[in-house]
Amino acid sequence: MLAAFALAAALSASPAASADDFAARVLRGRLTEAGPGGPAYQKQFWAVINDPLTALLQDCIARNAPADKSPFTLVADLAADGHPGRIEAQPATPVARCTAEGFAQFTPPPPPAGQDDGTYPIEIDISIAP
């Protein structure tokens, strides 16, 4: 019985831990964007990503019609060569999940030196105009 209670407690704590992890990743991305080299990298990043991300969003909306166009946030860790990993979007609407999956195929420019683990955290707040 005690093992079942421990398992239930662990399972019920998982969503909160996941939300905390996501919030921490958003904060890391925002702090990195504001840090040394962040503003210059943002210009390079958006020069490469803006049009493909717009096309991806349009495709995700069309594929999930009638689409939930609620705002969402995407987080990812960029490797030294720019390839994104650990991509997650919340709230995880169908459009947000589709965008996260498609973002994995993008190759942003190589970022400046990142965190101790060699990655560069990013966060993107996405709002879709009606």
N, C-alpha and C positions, 0 to 999 in steps of 0.2 A: 504494500500500500504506500509506503514511504517513497519507493522508487517511482511509482505512478504519479505521486504528487510532485516530486522533483522534476519529472519529465514535463508535466503540465505547466509547471511554473517556468521552466526553461522555454517552452514553446510560446507561452503567452508573453514572455519578455522579448522575444525575437523581433517583432515589428518595431518596438520602441528602440531597440538597439540599432536596427536598420535605419530608422528615421534619424537617430542621433548621428550615425555614421554619415548619412547623406548630408545632414546639416553641417557637419564638420568639414566635409569635402567641399561644400558650397563656400564656406568661410575660407578654407585654404585657397580655393580658386580666386576668390575676391582679393585676398591679401596678396597673392602672387601677382595678379593684374595690377595692383596699386604699387607694388614693390619696384626695386631697381630693374630696369629693362622691360617692365610690364607694359607701359604705354606704347613703347616703340614696337614691341612684339604684337600688341593688339592690332596695330595698323597693318603689319605684315599678314597676320592671321586673317583678318577680315577681308583684305584684298584678295586672298586666295579662296576663302570659304564662303563669302557672302552669296555669290550667285549659285554655287552648287547646293548650299543649304536652303536657299529659297526654292529651288527646283525640287529638292527632296521634300520639303514641307508641302508643296503643291501636290506632289505625287502621293504622299501619305494621306492628305486630306481626301483626294479623289478615291483612293483605294479603301478608305474607311467611311465613305458617305453613307448616311448623313454623319458627318464627322463632329466629334466633340472638339471644339476649338478653344477649350480652356487653356489659359497660360500654363506653362510648365518650365521646369529648369532641367537642363542637361549638364551633367558633370562627366569629366573624363580625365585621364592621366595621359599626357603625351610622352612618348619615348623620345630619346635624343634625336631620332630621325624624323620626328613629327607624327608617327603613327599613333593613333589613339587606342587606349586600352581602358579597362574598368569603366566602361560607358554605362551610365544609368540616367534615367529621366524620371522625375516625379512632379506631380502625380502621374502615375503610369497609365494614362489614357491610351487607347489604341494609336492615336496620332503620335503621342510621345514615345511609345514603344517602337513604332515604325521609324521615327526619326533617329532614335538611339541606334537601331539596327543599321540604318543607312549611313549614319555618321561613322561607323566602323570602317567603311570603305574609303573615307576621305584621307588625304595625306596633307595636313597643314604643314607650313614651313617648319623646319627644325627650330625648336624653342631655345631660349637662353638656358643656361644651367638651371636646373630645377631643385628639387628637394634632395635630401640625403639618399633617397632610394633611386635617384637618377631620373625621376619623372618630373613632369611639369604639369601641375593641376590647372584645369580650366573649368569655368562654369559659364553657361549661356542661359540667360533668361529669355524665353521665347513667348511672345504674345502674337496672336494671329488676328489681324484686322478682319472685321466681318465683311 
